[in-house]
């Protein structure tokens, strides 16, 4: 694709759709961006120059037929509804146009998408990036950087399929994502474990704790662990309802097996204090790579004692930025108000981490390799 002569259509300008638009504006500046959404959202997107042109949902067919690359970024049930409406009368795609989507489950969407576009043109996908926040205002041009973007192409070996997949992969890699190819059914099982189960656990933990009579005391003593474990509990049910419904079969398999694992922990607790589980969990964390948006890109990590006072974080990062050292991952591991915390920073190469250690030592900071 020649970026300078192509149109990108984004159907649905929520968090993911608007973030694709922002990232495209930054990384594929030659593309014209056409947004499809509600009137108020279109008005706001135009005011903030997120898109070049806006159309209503009643004009979605027109947007699809005018564009070279189309992302369906509405909730899963809406994506399925659109594809279902098109099944008997598909939009007339441009010769090399590609329709994709960002749905969190893929089996139903990919099956229906290939019925609508049987001769090619549909490639399901799913960026493993997001937030508990929703809507256009939550957009982030950096949302997809280093994140996995799963591509679920057709199983056939046709030249059209290979070309569509290659074009889509190149585009999303240009947004900063790393691509991974999975069969739709396998994708749904994997995300049930990697994404949907964590959301459920966070939600249930928050609901369980919130019903406790000791809640005021719990919130007084809760630290970073409780904060991190319940972050996903702020997610919207309206967003998650169609996701959980569309992946119900996998969840109905996973939840009972996970419940049995909790029961096994109870047994372990009485036998060895839970050591077996801690050992297995430690092994996973030690062998897993960087936790930044997934476990796929290795980093060399350093730990730094951080004093809790205004400007402390800036004092650490400024000399690194001036030296051109890129911090790929940043996490405050523990902190209490008025006391020292521990800051973790991840670097792409060991030599970059060592250079950061040298700079920080010159600045009087206590840092060490993790």
N, C-alpha and C positions, 0 to 999 in steps of 0.2 A: 504493500500500500504506500502510496505517496501521500505523506501526512498533509501536505499543503493543499490538497484538493479533495479532502474527505470530510464527511459529516458524521458526527457521533450523536446518536439519539439515546437519551436516558429517560426511561419511562419510570417515573417515581423519584422525586427529589427529597427523599429522607436522608438519613445519615450516610448510607452507602452510596446512593445515587449522587447526592451532592458532593460527596468526597471524591467519587470518580471524576466528576466534572472539575473540581478544584485541582485534583492531581493531573488531569489531562491538560488543563490550562497551563500548568507549570511545566509539565514534562513533554507534552505534545502540542506546543503552542500553535502549530499550523492548522489544527483541526477546528472545524466549526461545530459548536455544541448546541444541540437542540434538546430542550427539556420538555417533558410532558408531565403535568401535575395539576393540582387544583389551582383555581385563579389566584388565591392569596399567596400560595407558595411560588407560583410563576412570577407574580409581581415582585416578591422579595428577591427571588433568584436573579431577576433582571436588574434590580436596583444594586445588588452586590456584584454584578457582572459575573455571576457563576455560570450563566448560559448566555448564548448569543440570541436565541429565539425561544419563545415558549408557546406551547400548544396545550389545550385542555385534553382531558382523557377521552373526550368524544372525538378527538382528532388523532388518536394513537395510530390508526392504520395509515394515515397520511404521513406521520412522522417516520414510521417503519419503512414505508415505500420510498421515502426521500433519502434515506441514510445508508451509509456503507457499513457501519457497525452499530448494533443496537444492544443495549443492556436493559433487561427487564428487572427493575429494582423495587417493585412493589412487594407486599407480603406474599407468602407462598400461595395462599388461597386465591389471591387476585391474579397471580401469574397463571395458575391453573385455569382460572376463569377466562382470562384473555385467550390462552391457547385453545381452550375448549370452544370458544366462540369462533376462532379462526379455522377450526378443523374442517368445516364444510366449505369455507371460502377463504383460503389463506391470502395474506397480503402478497402483492407481487413484488418480490425482492429485486433489487438491482442485481446484475449478473454475479458479482463477486461479494455481495453483502453477507454479513454474518449476524445472526441473532444469538445472543447469549443471555444469561440471567445471573443473579447473585443469590438465588434461593439457598437456604441452609440445608435443605434436603434435595436429593437429585433424582431418585428413581422415578417418581411420578412425573416430574417436570420433563425429564429427558425422554421418557416414553412418549408423552404427549407431543413434545416439541418435534420429535422425529416423524410423528404422524402428520403434523401440520406441514412440515418441510421435508418430505420423503426423499427428495433428490439432493439433499445437502443444504447447508446454510444455517443449521441450528447446532450449536455446541454449548451444552450446559457447563456452568462454572460456579465456583463458590469461593470468594475471598475469605480466608480465616482471619478476619479483622473486624472489629466493631467496638461498641461501647455500651454501657448501661444507659447512655443518653441517646435520644432519638431526635429526628427532625433536621431540617435544613440548617438551623443554627448550630448544630453539633458537628457540622462538616469539618473535615481535617484533610488537607492536601497531603499530609505525611502518613495517613492512616495505613496505607498498604506497604510502606517501606519495610522490607525484611519479612513481611508476612507471607504465609503460604497462600497461594491462589490455586485452588484445585480445578483442574480441567477434566471434564467427563465427556470425551468424544464418542462418536459411534464406534462400534466394534469392527465395522467393515474396513477393508484396506483400500478403499477407493482414493483416487488422486484428489478428489474434491474434499473428502474428509481430512486427509493429511494436510492439504493447503489451508483449510479453515482453521484447523487446530494450530498450525504454525503461525498464522497471522494473529490469532487471538493470544497465543502465548507471547509473541513478540510485543504486542500492545501492552499487556498487563505487566510484563517484565519491565517495560518502559516506565510504568507507574511506580517501580521500585519493588514489586513483589517477586517472589520466587515461585515458579510453577511446579505443580505435581500432578501427574495424571493418574486417575483412579476410575475404576468401573463404578457406575452410579450406585449399585447395590452395596458395593464394598465401601464407598464413600459414606453412605448413610449409617453403616455400622460403626465406622471409625469416628464420625463426628458425634454419634450418640455417646461414645466413651470420652472423647476429647473435649466436647463442647456442651452437649445437652446434659450429661450427668453432672458436671461441675455446676451448671446453672441450677439444677434441681437441688443439689446438696446445699448450695449457698442459700437458696430460697427457704428450704426446710429448716436449716440451722437458724436463720433469722426469725422465721415464724415461731419455731420452738422456743428460742430464747426470749422473744418478744412477749410470749404468753406467761413467762415466769414472774412470780411475785417479787423475785429478787432483781428484776430488770434494772432499777436505778443503781444498785450496787454493781451489777455486772458492767454497766456502761462506765461507771467510775473507774473500774480497774482494768477494763479491756485495753489491750495494746494493739500492736500492728498485726498480730496474727488474726485476731477477731475482725479487725477492719478489713484485712485482705480477704478473709474467708466469706465475709458478708457483702463484699462490694457488688457482686452480681445480683444480690437480692434487690437492688434498685431497678432492675430491668422491668420493662413494661409487659404485663400479661397480654395485652393486645398484640404485641410483637411475637411473643413466645407461644401463644395458643395454637396458631396454625403450624408452627414448627414442631411442637410436641405431638400434635395430632397426626401430622404427616409421617412422623417417624415412630408412631406408637408401637409397631410390631417389634422394632429393635429395643425400645425402652421396656416393653413387657418381658423381654428376655433378660436384659441387663439388670433391671432393678431387683428382681428376686435373687440373682446371683450375687449382687452387691450386698443385699441384706444378709445373705448367708456368710459373706465375708465379715460383716460386722459381728455376727454371732461367733465366728471363729476367733475374732479378736477378743471377745468376752472370755472364751476358753483360754486363749493365750495369756490374757491378763491374770487369770488365776494360776497359771502354770509358771510363766516366766516374766510376768509383769508387762507383757506386750513386746518383749525384746525381739521375737521372731519377725513381727511386722515392721518394727523400726529398722531392723537389719535389712529387710527386703526393700523398704522404702528408701533407705540411705543408699543402697546399691543403685537403684533407679536414678536418684538425683546425682550420684557421683558419675554415672556413665552417660547420663543425658547431657546434651550440650546446652548452649545458652538458652535461658528461659525467655528471651525477648521474642514475643509474638510466636512462640513455638520452640521446638527443641531441635532445630535443623541446622543452625549456623553456629560454629564454635567461636567462643571468645576466650581471651585470657582475662581473668578477673583480678582486681585488686581491691583490698579493703582499706578504708581510711576512717580514723576516729574523727568524728565531726562534732564540734562544739555547737550547742543550741543557742545561737545568737544571730541577730540580723546581719546579713551579708556573708555568713559563713560559707554557704554553698557557692556563692559568686566568687569568693576568694579562692576556692578550690578549682573551679572550672575555668576562670579567666586565663590563668597562665597556660592551661592546656590548649585552649582555643587559640591563643596567640602563637603557640608553637605548632599549630596545625594538626593537633592530635584529635581524632574523632572518637568521641565516647559513644559506643554503639548501644550500651545498656547502662541504665542508671537506676539504682534502687536504694532506698533508706531501709536498712534491715532492722534496726531498732533505735528508738529515740524516746526519751522522756523529757518533758519540758524542763529546761534549765540544766539538763545533764548532757553528757556526751552521747552521741549516737554512732552508728556504724554505717558508712556509706559504701555501697558496692558499685564499682565502675567496670564495665567490660570493654575490651579493646579487640580489634580484629586480629592483630598479630602480637606474639610475645614481645617482640622488640618495641612495639608501641607502648605496651604496658610498662616495660622497663624504663622507657624514656619518660613516661608519666611519673613513675616512682622517683626518678632522679629530680624532675622538676618540683615535685611535691616536697621532697626532702629539703631542697634549697629554700622552699617557701616556709619551712618549719612545720610541715604537716607530717603526722605519723601514719605511714601507709605501708602495706605489705601485700605480697601475692596471696591469693586465696588458695 
